[in-house]
Amino acid sequence: MSRSVSYKGYIIRPAPQHLVESGLWGLNLFISWSTANKEHSHHFSKDEAYVTKDEAEIMCIDYGKLIIDGQVPGESVG
């Protein structure tokens, strides 16, 4: 799957991490944006794991949208 999603001027790039010991996939993503001809990127992760890579990627996108919308305490792109 590995898809990037544009959301409110930001690019969310899922990067699920394969957790070798459990065989699960961890929530790991990058959010990037541009300002005044400068590129910015920030890494985010969360202690959650999913059975499939596809499921983890979908959750990465959802989590990224929540971060952009200011819905995740302690996490922001600003």
All heavy atoms as a GROMACS GRO file, in nm:
protein
  615
    1MET      N    1   0.084  -0.119   0.000
    1MET     CA    2   0.000   0.000   0.000
    1MET      C    3   0.089   0.125   0.000
    1MET      O    4   0.090   0.196  -0.096
    1MET     CB    5  -0.094  -0.003   0.120
    1MET     CG    6  -0.197   0.106   0.117
    1MET     SD    7  -0.304   0.108   0.262
    1MET     CE    8  -0.406  -0.031   0.235
    2SER      N    9   0.161   0.154   0.105
    2SER     CA   10   0.254   0.267   0.117
    2SER      C   11   0.213   0.389   0.035
    2SER      O   12   0.268   0.419  -0.068
    2SER     CB   13   0.395   0.225   0.077
    2SER     OG   14   0.446   0.140   0.174
    3ARG      N   15   0.116   0.457   0.082
    3ARG     CA   16   0.067   0.573   0.010
    3ARG      C   17   0.084   0.699   0.092
    3ARG      O   18   0.081   0.696   0.215
    3ARG     CB   19  -0.080   0.553  -0.025
    3ARG     CG   20  -0.167   0.534   0.098
    3ARG     CD   21  -0.314   0.521   0.060
    3ARG     NE   22  -0.391   0.496   0.180
    3ARG     CZ   23  -0.466   0.390   0.199
    3ARG    NH1   24  -0.474   0.299   0.107
    3ARG    NH2   25  -0.535   0.375   0.310
    4SER      N   26   0.102   0.810   0.023
    4SER     CA   27   0.105   0.940   0.088
    4SER      C   28  -0.030   1.005   0.064
    4SER      O   29  -0.092   0.986  -0.041
    4SER     CB   30   0.214   1.028   0.028
    4SER     OG   31   0.340   0.974   0.059
    5VAL      N   32  -0.074   1.084   0.162
    5VAL     CA   33  -0.205   1.148   0.153
    5VAL      C   34  -0.188   1.297   0.178
    5VAL      O   35  -0.121   1.337   0.272
    5VAL     CB   36  -0.302   1.088   0.257
    5VAL    CG1   37  -0.432   1.164   0.261
    5VAL    CG2   38  -0.326   0.942   0.229
    6SER      N   39  -0.249   1.377   0.092
    6SER     CA   40  -0.251   1.521   0.111
    6SER      C   41  -0.372   1.556   0.198
    6SER      O   42  -0.483   1.507   0.173
    6SER     CB   43  -0.261   1.590  -0.026
    6SER     OG   44  -0.267   1.729  -0.009
    7TYR      N   45  -0.348   1.639   0.300
    7TYR     CA   46  -0.456   1.676   0.392
    7TYR      C   47  -0.430   1.817   0.444
    7TYR      O   48  -0.329   1.840   0.512
    7TYR     CB   49  -0.464   1.576   0.508
    7TYR     CG   50  -0.574   1.601   0.607
    7TYR    CD1   51  -0.707   1.575   0.574
    7TYR    CD2   52  -0.547   1.650   0.733
    7TYR    CE1   53  -0.809   1.598   0.665
    7TYR    CE2   54  -0.648   1.673   0.825
    7TYR     CZ   55  -0.779   1.647   0.790
    7TYR     OH   56  -0.880   1.670   0.882
    8LYS      N   57  -0.518   1.911   0.410
    8LYS     CA   58  -0.511   2.049   0.456
    8LYS      C   59  -0.374   2.113   0.436
    8LYS      O   60  -0.322   2.183   0.522
    8LYS     CB   61  -0.552   2.058   0.603
    8LYS     CG   62  -0.696   2.019   0.629
    8LYS     CD   63  -0.735   2.041   0.772
    8LYS     CE   64  -0.883   2.010   0.792
    8LYS     NZ   65  -0.925   2.030   0.931
    9GLY      N   66  -0.312   2.088   0.322
    9GLY     CA   67  -0.183   2.146   0.290
    9GLY      C   68  -0.062   2.070   0.344
    9GLY      O   69   0.051   2.112   0.326
   10TYR      N   70  -0.085   1.959   0.409
   10TYR     CA   71   0.021   1.874   0.462
   10TYR      C   72   0.024   1.743   0.385
   10TYR      O   73  -0.076   1.702   0.328
   10TYR     CB   74  -0.004   1.842   0.610
   10TYR     CG   75  -0.001   1.962   0.700
   10TYR    CD1   76  -0.116   2.037   0.722
   10TYR    CD2   77   0.116   2.000   0.764
   10TYR    CE1   78  -0.113   2.148   0.806
   10TYR    CE2   79   0.120   2.110   0.847
   10TYR     CZ   80   0.005   2.184   0.868
   10TYR     OH   81   0.008   2.295   0.949
   11ILE      N   82   0.138   1.677   0.387
   11ILE     CA   83   0.149   1.543   0.329
   11ILE      C   84   0.174   1.446   0.444
   11ILE      O   85   0.268   1.462   0.521
   11ILE     CB   86   0.265   1.533   0.228
   11ILE    CG1   87   0.248   1.634   0.114
   11ILE    CG2   88   0.277   1.390   0.174
   11ILE    CD1   89   0.127   1.610   0.027
   12ILE      N   90   0.087   1.346   0.455
   12ILE     CA   91   0.102   1.241   0.556
   12ILE      C   92   0.162   1.120   0.486
   12ILE      O   93   0.107   1.070   0.388
   12ILE     CB   94  -0.034   1.203   0.618
   12ILE    CG1   95  -0.099   1.326   0.681
   12ILE    CG2   96  -0.017   1.090   0.721
   12ILE    CD1   97  -0.246   1.306   0.720
   13ARG      N   98   0.277   1.074   0.539
   13ARG     CA   99   0.345   0.957   0.481
   13ARG      C  100   0.350   0.845   0.584
   13ARG      O  101   0.432   0.849   0.676
   13ARG     CB  102   0.487   0.994   0.438
   13ARG     CG  103   0.490   1.077   0.316
   13ARG     CD  104   0.632   1.093   0.263
   13ARG     NE  105   0.638   1.222   0.199
   13ARG     CZ  106   0.713   1.324   0.239
   13ARG    NH1  107   0.793   1.312   0.340
   13ARG    NH2  108   0.708   1.438   0.176
   14PRO      N  109   0.263   0.746   0.570
   14PRO     CA  110   0.269   0.632   0.661
   14PRO      C  111   0.402   0.559   0.645
   14PRO      O  112   0.453   0.545   0.534
   14PRO     CB  113   0.154   0.542   0.615
   14PRO     CG  114   0.066   0.628   0.532
   14PRO     CD  115   0.156   0.733   0.472
   15ALA      N  116   0.458   0.515   0.756
   15ALA     CA  117   0.582   0.437   0.755
   15ALA      C  118   0.576   0.332   0.865
   15ALA      O  119   0.654   0.334   0.960
   15ALA     CB  120   0.703   0.529   0.774
   16PRO      N  121   0.476   0.241   0.856
   16PRO     CA  122   0.459   0.142   0.962
   16PRO      C  123   0.588   0.064   0.986
   16PRO      O  124   0.660   0.032   0.891
   16PRO     CB  125   0.350   0.049   0.911
   16PRO     CG  126   0.289   0.115   0.794
   16PRO     CD  127   0.385   0.217   0.745
   17GLN      N  128   0.613   0.036   1.110
   17GLN     CA  129   0.735  -0.036   1.148
   17GLN      C  130   0.699  -0.180   1.181
   17GLN      O  131   0.612  -0.206   1.264
   17GLN     CB  132   0.799   0.031   1.268
   17GLN     CG  133   0.925  -0.035   1.315
   17GLN     CD  134   0.986   0.037   1.434
   17GLN    OE1  135   0.924   0.122   1.495
   17GLN    NE2  136   1.107   0.000   1.467
   18HIS      N  137   0.768  -0.274   1.115
   18HIS     CA  138   0.744  -0.415   1.143
   18HIS      C  139   0.810  -0.451   1.275
   18HIS      O  140   0.931  -0.432   1.292
   18HIS     CB  141   0.798  -0.503   1.030
   18HIS     CG  142   0.757  -0.645   1.044
   18HIS    ND1  143   0.847  -0.748   1.052
   18HIS    CD2  144   0.634  -0.701   1.050
   18HIS    CE1  145   0.780  -0.861   1.064
   18HIS    NE2  146   0.652  -0.836   1.063
   19LEU      N  147   0.732  -0.499   1.368
   19LEU     CA  148   0.781  -0.536   1.501
   19LEU      C  149   0.814  -0.684   1.498
   19LEU      O  150   0.727  -0.770   1.509
   19LEU     CB  151   0.675  -0.503   1.606
   19LEU     CG  152   0.623  -0.359   1.602
   19LEU    CD1  153   0.504  -0.342   1.695
   19LEU    CD2  154   0.733  -0.260   1.634
   20VAL      N  155   0.941  -0.714   1.480
   20VAL     CA  156   0.987  -0.851   1.454
   20VAL      C  157   0.944  -0.950   1.561
   20VAL      O  158   0.897  -1.059   1.531
   20VAL     CB  159   1.140  -0.853   1.434
   20VAL    CG1  160   1.189  -0.994   1.411
   20VAL    CG2  161   1.180  -0.763   1.319
   21GLU      N  162   0.959  -0.914   1.687
   21GLU     CA  163   0.928  -1.009   1.795
   21GLU      C  164   0.782  -1.052   1.797
   21GLU      O  165   0.752  -1.167   1.822
   21GLU     CB  166   0.967  -0.948   1.930
   21GLU     CG  167   1.116  -0.939   1.950
   21GLU     CD  168   1.155  -0.890   2.088
   21GLU    OE1  169   1.074  -0.900   2.181
   21GLU    OE2  170   1.268  -0.841   2.100
   22SER      N  171   0.690  -0.958   1.768
   22SER     CA  172   0.548  -0.991   1.773
   22SER      C  173   0.489  -1.020   1.635
   22SER      O  174   0.381  -1.078   1.624
   22SER     CB  175   0.469  -0.876   1.836
   22SER     OG  176   0.476  -0.761   1.752
   23GLY      N  177   0.558  -0.974   1.530
   23GLY     CA  178   0.504  -0.990   1.395
   23GLY      C  179   0.400  -0.886   1.360
   23GLY      O  180   0.344  -0.887   1.251
   24LEU      N  181   0.374  -0.793   1.452
   24LEU     CA  182   0.275  -0.688   1.430
   24LEU      C  183   0.341  -0.568   1.362
   24LEU      O  184   0.462  -0.566   1.339
   24LEU     CB  185   0.212  -0.647   1.563
   24LEU     CG  186   0.138  -0.758   1.638
   24LEU    CD1  187   0.093  -0.707   1.775
   24LEU    CD2  188   0.020  -0.810   1.558
   25TRP      N  189   0.259  -0.467   1.331
   25TRP     CA  190   0.306  -0.346   1.266
   25TRP      C  191   0.277  -0.226   1.356
   25TRP      O  192   0.165  -0.205   1.400
   25TRP     CB  193   0.236  -0.328   1.132
   25TRP     CG  194   0.281  -0.430   1.033
   25TRP    CD1  195   0.228  -0.555   1.015
   25TRP    CD2  196   0.389  -0.418   0.943
   25TRP    NE1  197   0.298  -0.621   0.919
   25TRP    CE2  198   0.397  -0.540   0.871
   25TRP    CE3  199   0.481  -0.318   0.914
   25TRP    CZ2  200   0.492  -0.562   0.774
   25TRP    CZ3  201   0.575  -0.340   0.816
   25TRP    CH2  202   0.580  -0.461   0.746
   26GLY      N  203   0.381  -0.145   1.383
   26GLY     CA  204   0.367  -0.028   1.469
   26GLY      C  205   0.329   0.097   1.392
   26GLY      O  206   0.359   0.112   1.273
   27LEU      N  207   0.262   0.188   1.461
   27LEU     CA  208   0.218   0.314   1.403
   27LEU      C  209   0.337   0.411   1.398
   27LEU      O  210   0.391   0.449   1.502
   27LEU     CB  211   0.104   0.371   1.488
   27LEU     CG  212   0.022   0.480   1.424
   27LEU    CD1  213  -0.121   0.473   1.476
   27LEU    CD2  214   0.080   0.616   1.449
   28ASN      N  215   0.375   0.450   1.279
   28ASN     CA  216   0.492   0.534   1.256
   28ASN      C  217   0.465   0.614   1.129
   28ASN      O  218   0.426   0.557   1.027
   28ASN     CB  219   0.612   0.441   1.236
   28ASN     CG  220   0.743   0.512   1.234
   28ASN    OD1  221   0.773   0.591   1.322
   28ASN    ND2  222   0.823   0.484   1.134
   29LEU      N  223   0.481   0.747   1.133
   29LEU     CA  224   0.450   0.829   1.017
   29LEU      C  225   0.531   0.957   1.014
   29LEU      O  226   0.590   0.996   1.114
   29LEU     CB  227   0.301   0.864   1.014
   29LEU     CG  228   0.252   0.953   1.127
   29LEU    CD1  229   0.170   1.068   1.071
   29LEU    CD2  230   0.168   0.873   1.225
   30PHE      N  231   0.530   1.021   0.898
   30PHE     CA  232   0.592   1.151   0.879
   30PHE      C  233   0.487   1.246   0.824
   30PHE      O  234   0.405   1.207   0.741
   30PHE     CB  235   0.708   1.142   0.780
   30PHE     CG  236   0.822   1.060   0.831
   30PHE    CD1  237   0.826   0.924   0.811
   30PHE    CD2  238   0.925   1.120   0.902
   30PHE    CE1  239   0.930   0.847   0.858
   30PHE    CE2  240   1.031   1.044   0.951
   30PHE     CZ  241   1.034   0.907   0.929
   31ILE      N  242   0.490   1.370   0.871
   31ILE     CA  243   0.405   1.475   0.817
   31ILE      C  244   0.499   1.583   0.765
   31ILE      O  245   0.589   1.628   0.836
   31ILE     CB  246   0.310   1.532   0.924
   31ILE    CG1  247   0.215   1.423   0.974
   31ILE    CG2  248   0.230   1.650   0.866
   31ILE    CD1  249   0.123   1.466   1.087
   32SER      N  250   0.477   1.624   0.641
   32SER     CA  251   0.561   1.727   0.583
   32SER      C  252   0.474   1.840   0.528
   32SER      O  253   0.356   1.821   0.498
   32SER     CB  254   0.651   1.670   0.474
   32SER     OG  255   0.575   1.610   0.373
   33TRP      N  256   0.537   1.960   0.517
   33TRP     CA  257   0.469   2.077   0.466
   33TRP      C  258   0.574   2.178   0.421
   33TRP      O  259   0.690   2.167   0.454
   33TRP     CB  260   0.376   2.136   0.572
   33TRP     CG  261   0.445   2.190   0.693
   33TRP    CD1  262   0.476   2.321   0.718
   33TRP    CD2  263   0.492   2.117   0.807
   33TRP    NE1  264   0.540   2.333   0.840
   33TRP    CE2  265   0.550   2.209   0.897
   33TRP    CE3  266   0.491   1.982   0.841
   33TRP    CZ2  267   0.607   2.171   1.017
   33TRP    CZ3  268   0.548   1.944   0.962
   33TRP    CH2  269   0.604   2.038   1.049
   34SER      N  270   0.528   2.276   0.345
   34SER     CA  271   0.618   2.380   0.295
   34SER      C  272   0.575   2.516   0.347
   34SER      O  273   0.456   2.545   0.357
   34SER     CB  274   0.614   2.384   0.141
   34SER     OG  275   0.657   2.262   0.088
   35THR      N  276   0.675   2.598   0.379
   35THR     CA  277   0.650   2.737   0.415
   35THR      C  278   0.762   2.821   0.356
   35THR      O  279   0.879   2.785   0.368
   35THR     CB  280   0.648   2.759   0.567
   35THR    OG1  281   0.772   2.715   0.623
   35THR    CG2  282   0.535   2.684   0.634
   36ALA      N  283   0.729   2.932   0.294
   36ALA     CA  284   0.826   3.025   0.239
   36ALA      C  285   0.944   2.955   0.171
   36ALA      O  286   1.060   2.977   0.203
   36ALA     CB  287   0.876   3.120   0.349
   37ASN      N  288   0.910   2.866   0.080
   37ASN     CA  289   1.010   2.792   0.003
   37ASN      C  290   1.100   2.702   0.088
   37ASN      O  291   1.212   2.668   0.048
   37ASN     CB  292   1.096   2.887  -0.081
   37ASN     CG  293   1.012   2.960  -0.183
   37ASN    OD1  294   0.918   2.904  -0.236
   37ASN    ND2  295   1.046   3.084  -0.209
   38LYS      N  296   1.054   2.663   0.205
   38LYS     CA  297   1.129   2.573   0.290
   38LYS      C  298   1.044   2.450   0.318
   38LYS      O  299   0.926   2.461   0.350
   38LYS     CB  300   1.168   2.641   0.420
   38LYS     CG  301   1.258   2.557   0.508
   38LYS     CD  302   1.305   2.634   0.629
   38LYS     CE  303   1.394   2.545   0.713
   38LYS     NZ  304   1.434   2.610   0.837
   39GLU      N  305   1.106   2.333   0.309
   39GLU     CA  306   1.036   2.207   0.337
   39GLU      C  307   1.056   2.169   0.484
   39GLU      O  308   1.167   2.181   0.537
   39GLU     CB  309   1.091   2.095   0.248
   39GLU     CG  310   1.060   2.112   0.101
   39GLU     CD  311   0.913   2.096   0.068
   39GLU    OE1  312   0.848   2.008   0.128
   39GLU    OE2  313   0.863   2.172  -0.015
   40HIS      N  314   0.949   2.123   0.546
   40HIS     CA  315   0.954   2.077   0.684
   40HIS      C  316   0.901   1.935   0.689
   40HIS      O  317   0.811   1.898   0.613
   40HIS     CB  318   0.865   2.165   0.774
   40HIS     CG  319   0.900   2.309   0.771
   40HIS    ND1  320   0.994   2.364   0.852
   40HIS    CD2  321   0.852   2.409   0.693
   40HIS    CE1  322   1.003   2.494   0.827
   40HIS    NE2  323   0.918   2.524   0.730
   41SER      N  324   0.952   1.856   0.781
   41SER     CA  325   0.904   1.720   0.801
   41SER      C  326   0.919   1.685   0.948
   41SER      O  327   1.018   1.723   1.012
   41SER     CB  328   0.982   1.622   0.714
   41SER     OG  329   0.927   1.492   0.727
   42HIS      N  330   0.820   1.617   1.001
   42HIS     CA  331   0.825   1.579   1.141
   42HIS      C  332   0.780   1.433   1.153
   42HIS      O  333   0.686   1.390   1.089
   42HIS     CB  334   0.733   1.669   1.223
   42HIS     CG  335   0.760   1.668   1.370
   42HIS    ND1  336   0.790   1.556   1.441
   42HIS    CD2  337   0.760   1.768   1.461
   42HIS    CE1  338   0.806   1.586   1.568
   42HIS    NE2  339   0.789   1.715   1.583
   43HIS      N  340   0.851   1.358   1.237
   43HIS     CA  341   0.823   1.217   1.260
   43HIS      C  342   0.730   1.202   1.380
   43HIS      O  343   0.747   1.272   1.481
   43HIS     CB  344   0.955   1.143   1.286
   43HIS     CG  345   0.935   1.003   1.332
   43HIS    ND1  346   0.953   0.964   1.462
   43HIS    CD2  347   0.897   0.893   1.263
   43HIS    CE1  348   0.927   0.835   1.471
   43HIS    NE2  349   0.894   0.790   1.353
   44PHE      N  350   0.634   1.112   1.369
   44PHE     CA  351   0.543   1.081   1.479
   44PHE      C  352   0.530   0.930   1.491
   44PHE      O  353   0.536   0.858   1.392
   44PHE     CB  354   0.403   1.140   1.453
   44PHE     CG  355   0.401   1.289   1.442
   44PHE    CD1  356   0.415   1.351   1.318
   44PHE    CD2  357   0.386   1.369   1.554
   44PHE    CE1  358   0.412   1.489   1.306
   44PHE    CE2  359   0.384   1.506   1.544
   44PHE     CZ  360   0.398   1.567   1.420
   45SER      N  361   0.509   0.884   1.613
   45SER     CA  362   0.482   0.742   1.635
   45SER      C  363   0.390   0.730   1.756
   45SER      O  364   0.370   0.826   1.831
   45SER     CB  365   0.611   0.664   1.658
   45SER     OG  366   0.676   0.710   1.773
   46LYS      N  367   0.334   0.614   1.770
   46LYS     CA  368   0.241   0.589   1.881
   46LYS      C  369   0.254   0.442   1.920
   46LYS      O  370   0.272   0.356   1.834
   46LYS     CB  371   0.098   0.621   1.837
   46LYS     CG  372  -0.004   0.613   1.947
   46LYS     CD  373  -0.140   0.657   1.896
   46LYS     CE  374  -0.242   0.649   2.007
   46LYS     NZ  375  -0.376   0.684   1.958
   47ASP      N  376   0.246   0.415   2.050
   47ASP     CA  377   0.256   0.277   2.098
   47ASP      C  378   0.127   0.201   2.073
   47ASP      O  379   0.050   0.173   2.166
   47ASP     CB  380   0.291   0.274   2.247
   47ASP     CG  381   0.435   0.310   2.274
   47ASP    OD1  382   0.518   0.294   2.183
   47ASP    OD2  383   0.464   0.358   2.384
   48GLU      N  384   0.103   0.171   1.947
   48GLU     CA  385  -0.009   0.086   1.907
   48GLU      C  386   0.043  -0.006   1.799
   48GLU      O  387   0.132   0.031   1.723
   48GLU     CB  388  -0.126   0.169   1.853
   48GLU     CG  389  -0.200   0.246   1.960
   48GLU     CD  390  -0.327   0.311   1.909
   48GLU    OE1  391  -0.367   0.289   1.793
   48GLU    OE2  392  -0.386   0.386   1.987
   49ALA      N  393  -0.013  -0.125   1.793
   49ALA     CA  394   0.032  -0.222   1.693
   49ALA      C  395  -0.090  -0.285   1.624
   49ALA      O  396  -0.196  -0.299   1.684
   49ALA     CB  397   0.118  -0.328   1.757
   50TYR      N  398  -0.068  -0.321   1.499
   50TYR     CA  399  -0.176  -0.374   1.416
   50TYR      C  400  -0.130  -0.503   1.349
   50TYR      O  401  -0.012  -0.524   1.326
   50TYR     CB  402  -0.217  -0.269   1.312
   50TYR     CG  403  -0.260  -0.142   1.380
   50TYR    CD1  404  -0.168  -0.040   1.405
   50TYR    CD2  405  -0.389  -0.126   1.427
   50TYR    CE1  406  -0.206   0.076   1.472
   50TYR    CE2  407  -0.428  -0.013   1.494
   50TYR     CZ  408  -0.336   0.088   1.517
   50TYR     OH  409  -0.373   0.200   1.585
   51VAL      N  410  -0.226  -0.587   1.315
   51VAL     CA  411  -0.198  -0.719   1.260
   51VAL      C  412  -0.138  -0.710   1.120
   51VAL      O  413  -0.045  -0.782   1.087
   51VAL     CB  414  -0.326  -0.807   1.259
   51VAL    CG1  415  -0.300  -0.939   1.190
   51VAL    CG2  416  -0.374  -0.830   1.401
   52THR      N  417  -0.190  -0.620   1.037
   52THR     CA  418  -0.142  -0.611   0.899
   52THR      C  419  -0.078  -0.474   0.872
   52THR      O  420  -0.111  -0.374   0.937
   52THR     CB  421  -0.255  -0.631   0.797
   52THR    OG1  422  -0.346  -0.522   0.806
   52THR    CG2  423  -0.328  -0.764   0.821
   53LYS      N  424   0.008  -0.472   0.775
   53LYS     CA  425   0.072  -0.347   0.733
   53LYS      C  426  -0.034  -0.251   0.678
   53LYS      O  427  -0.030  -0.130   0.706
   53LYS     CB  428   0.179  -0.375   0.628
   53LYS     CG  429   0.253  -0.252   0.585
   53LYS     CD  430   0.361  -0.285   0.483
   53LYS     CE  431   0.436  -0.160   0.440
   53LYS     NZ  432   0.537  -0.189   0.339
   54ASP      N  433  -0.128  -0.302   0.600
   54ASP     CA  434  -0.234  -0.217   0.544
   54ASP      C  435  -0.315  -0.149   0.655
   54ASP      O  436  -0.344  -0.030   0.646
   54ASP     CB  437  -0.328  -0.298   0.455
   54ASP     CG  438  -0.266  -0.335   0.322
   54ASP    OD1  439  -0.160  -0.279   0.287
   54ASP    OD2  440  -0.325  -0.419   0.251
   55GLU      N  441  -0.351  -0.224   0.758
   55GLU     CA  442  -0.426  -0.167   0.870
   55GLU      C  443  -0.343  -0.058   0.939
   55GLU      O  444  -0.394   0.049   0.971
   55GLU     CB  445  -0.463  -0.277   0.970
   55GLU     CG  446  -0.542  -0.226   1.088
   55GLU     CD  447  -0.571  -0.334   1.191
   55GLU    OE1  448  -0.506  -0.441   1.189
   55GLU    OE2  449  -0.658  -0.309   1.276
   56ALA      N  450  -0.215  -0.084   0.958
   56ALA     CA  451  -0.127   0.014   1.023
   56ALA      C  452  -0.117   0.141   0.938
   56ALA      O  453  -0.119   0.252   0.992
   56ALA     CB  454   0.012  -0.046   1.046
   57GLU      N  455  -0.109   0.127   0.806
   57GLU     CA  456  -0.101   0.244   0.719
   57GLU      C  457  -0.227   0.328   0.728
   57GLU      O  458  -0.220   0.451   0.734
   57GLU     CB  459  -0.073   0.203   0.575
   57GLU     CG  460   0.069   0.158   0.555
   57GLU     CD  461   0.103   0.126   0.411
   57GLU    OE1  462   0.014   0.134   0.323
   57GLU    OE2  463   0.220   0.094   0.385
   58ILE      N  464  -0.342   0.264   0.730
   58ILE     CA  465  -0.469   0.336   0.743
   58ILE      C  466  -0.473   0.411   0.875
   58ILE      O  467  -0.512   0.529   0.881
   58ILE     CB  468  -0.588   0.239   0.730
   58ILE    CG1  469  -0.598   0.188   0.586
   58ILE    CG2  470  -0.718   0.306   0.774
   58ILE    CD1  471  -0.689   0.069   0.568
   59MET      N  472  -0.429   0.347   0.982
   59MET     CA  473  -0.429   0.412   1.113
   59MET      C  474  -0.327   0.525   1.120
   59MET      O  475  -0.349   0.626   1.187
   59MET     CB  476  -0.406   0.309   1.223
   59MET     CG  477  -0.516   0.204   1.232
   59MET     SD  478  -0.685   0.270   1.236
   59MET     CE  479  -0.684   0.351   1.395
   60CYS      N  480  -0.215   0.511   1.049
   60CYS     CA  481  -0.116   0.619   1.041
   60CYS      C  482  -0.178   0.743   0.978
   60CYS      O  483  -0.159   0.856   1.026
   60CYS     CB  484   0.005   0.577   0.957
   60CYS     SG  485   0.116   0.460   1.035
   61ILE      N  486  -0.252   0.724   0.871
   61ILE     CA  487  -0.318   0.836   0.804
   61ILE      C  488  -0.420   0.900   0.897
   61ILE      O  489  -0.424   1.023   0.911
   61ILE     CB  490  -0.382   0.789   0.672
   61ILE    CG1  491  -0.272   0.750   0.572
   61ILE    CG2  492  -0.473   0.898   0.614
   61ILE    CD1  493  -0.322   0.674   0.452
   62ASP      N  494  -0.501   0.820   0.962
   62ASP     CA  495  -0.601   0.874   1.056
   62ASP      C  496  -0.535   0.951   1.169
   62ASP      O  497  -0.580   1.059   1.206
   62ASP     CB  498  -0.688   0.762   1.114
   62ASP     CG  499  -0.783   0.701   1.011
   62ASP    OD1  500  -0.802   0.760   0.902
   62ASP    OD2  501  -0.837   0.592   1.039
   63TYR      N  502  -0.427   0.896   1.224
   63TYR     CA  503  -0.354   0.961   1.333
   63TYR      C  504  -0.291   1.092   1.285
   63TYR      O  505  -0.296   1.194   1.353
   63TYR     CB  506  -0.249   0.867   1.390
   63TYR     CG  507  -0.184   0.915   1.517
   63TYR    CD1  508  -0.259   0.937   1.632
   63TYR    CD2  509  -0.046   0.936   1.524
   63TYR    CE1  510  -0.199   0.980   1.749
   63TYR    CE2  511   0.015   0.979   1.641
   63TYR     CZ  512  -0.063   1.001   1.754
   63TYR     OH  513  -0.004   1.044   1.870
   64GLY      N  514  -0.237   1.091   1.165
   64GLY     CA  515  -0.180   1.212   1.107
   64GLY      C  516  -0.283   1.322   1.093
   64GLY      O  517  -0.256   1.439   1.122
   65LYS      N  518  -0.403   1.287   1.049
   65LYS     CA  519  -0.511   1.386   1.037
   65LYS      C  520  -0.547   1.444   1.173
   65LYS      O  521  -0.570   1.565   1.185
   65LYS     CB  522  -0.634   1.322   0.971
   65LYS     CG  523  -0.614   1.294   0.824
   65LYS     CD  524  -0.737   1.227   0.765
   65LYS     CE  525  -0.718   1.201   0.617
   65LYS     NZ  526  -0.836   1.133   0.557
   66LEU      N  527  -0.551   1.360   1.275
   66LEU     CA  528  -0.580   1.407   1.410
   66LEU      C  529  -0.472   1.504   1.459
   66LEU      O  530  -0.503   1.607   1.521
   66LEU     CB  531  -0.593   1.290   1.507
   66LEU     CG  532  -0.716   1.202   1.492
   66LEU    CD1  533  -0.706   1.080   1.585
   66LEU    CD2  534  -0.844   1.280   1.520
   67ILE      N  535  -0.347   1.474   1.429
   67ILE     CA  536  -0.237   1.564   1.468
   67ILE      C  537  -0.252   1.699   1.398
   67ILE      O  538  -0.244   1.805   1.462
   67ILE     CB  539  -0.100   1.501   1.436
   67ILE    CG1  540  -0.075   1.379   1.526
   67ILE    CG2  541   0.012   1.604   1.452
   67ILE    CD1  542   0.043   1.294   1.484
   68ILE      N  543  -0.275   1.696   1.268
   68ILE     CA  544  -0.291   1.819   1.190
   68ILE      C  545  -0.408   1.901   1.243
   68ILE      O  546  -0.400   2.024   1.251
   68ILE     CB  547  -0.308   1.786   1.041
   68ILE    CG1  548  -0.176   1.729   0.986
   68ILE    CG2  549  -0.352   1.910   0.962
   68ILE    CD1  550  -0.187   1.662   0.851
   69ASP      N  551  -0.515   1.835   1.282
   69ASP     CA  552  -0.634   1.903   1.333
   69ASP      C  553  -0.619   1.949   1.479
   69ASP      O  554  -0.712   2.006   1.534
   69ASP     CB  555  -0.757   1.813   1.321
   69ASP     CG  556  -0.802   1.794   1.176
   69ASP    OD1  557  -0.764   1.876   1.090
   69ASP    OD2  558  -0.875   1.696   1.149
   70GLY      N  559  -0.505   1.922   1.540
   70GLY     CA  560  -0.482   1.964   1.678
   70GLY      C  561  -0.556   1.881   1.781
   70GLY      O  562  -0.583   1.927   1.891
   71GLN      N  563  -0.589   1.759   1.747
   71GLN     CA  564  -0.668   1.672   1.834
   71GLN      C  565  -0.585   1.579   1.922
   71GLN      O  566  -0.643   1.501   1.999
   71GLN     CB  567  -0.763   1.587   1.747
   71GLN     CG  568  -0.855   1.666   1.659
   71GLN     CD  569  -0.970   1.726   1.736
   71GLN    OE1  570  -1.018   1.667   1.832
   71GLN    NE2  571  -1.014   1.844   1.698
   72VAL      N  572  -0.452   1.583   1.909
   72VAL     CA  573  -0.366   1.493   1.986
   72VAL      C  574  -0.282   1.576   2.083
   72VAL      O  575  -0.191   1.646   2.042
   72VAL     CB  576  -0.274   1.410   1.893
   72VAL    CG1  577  -0.186   1.316   1.975
   72VAL    CG2  578  -0.355   1.332   1.790
   73PRO      N  579  -0.315   1.571   2.212
   73PRO     CA  580  -0.239   1.649   2.310
   73PRO      C  581  -0.089   1.617   2.305
   73PRO      O  582  -0.049   1.501   2.299
   73PRO     CB  583  -0.299   1.606   2.444
   73PRO     CG  584  -0.435   1.555   2.410
   73PRO     CD  585  -0.421   1.493   2.274
   74GLY      N  586  -0.008   1.721   2.304
   74GLY     CA  587   0.137   1.703   2.304
   74GLY      C  588   0.199   1.681   2.168
   74GLY      O  589   0.320   1.671   2.155
   75GLU      N  590   0.118   1.671   2.061
   75GLU     CA  591   0.170   1.651   1.926
   75GLU      C  592   0.116   1.762   1.837
   75GLU      O  593  -0.002   1.796   1.843
   75GLU     CB  594   0.123   1.517   1.869
   75GLU     CG  595   0.163   1.396   1.948
   75GLU     CD  596   0.309   1.356   1.926
   75GLU    OE1  597   0.388   1.438   1.876
   75GLU    OE2  598   0.342   1.241   1.959
   76SER      N  599   0.204   1.820   1.755
   76SER     CA  600   0.157   1.923   1.662
   76SER      C  601   0.257   1.938   1.548
   76SER      O  602   0.370   1.893   1.556
   76SER     CB  603   0.139   2.057   1.732
   76SER     OG  604   0.263   2.117   1.758
   77VAL      N  605   0.212   2.003   1.443
   77VAL     CA  606   0.297   2.033   1.330
   77VAL      C  607   0.336   2.181   1.331
   77VAL      O  608   0.405   2.226   1.242
   77VAL     CB  609   0.231   1.995   1.196
   77VAL    CG1  610   0.222   1.846   1.182
   77VAL    CG2  611   0.095   2.060   1.181
   78GLY      N  612   0.292   2.254   1.432
   78GLY     CA  613   0.316   2.398   1.436
   78GLY      C  614   0.430   2.442   1.520
   78GLY      O  615   0.493   2.382   1.597
   0.00000   0.00000   0.00000
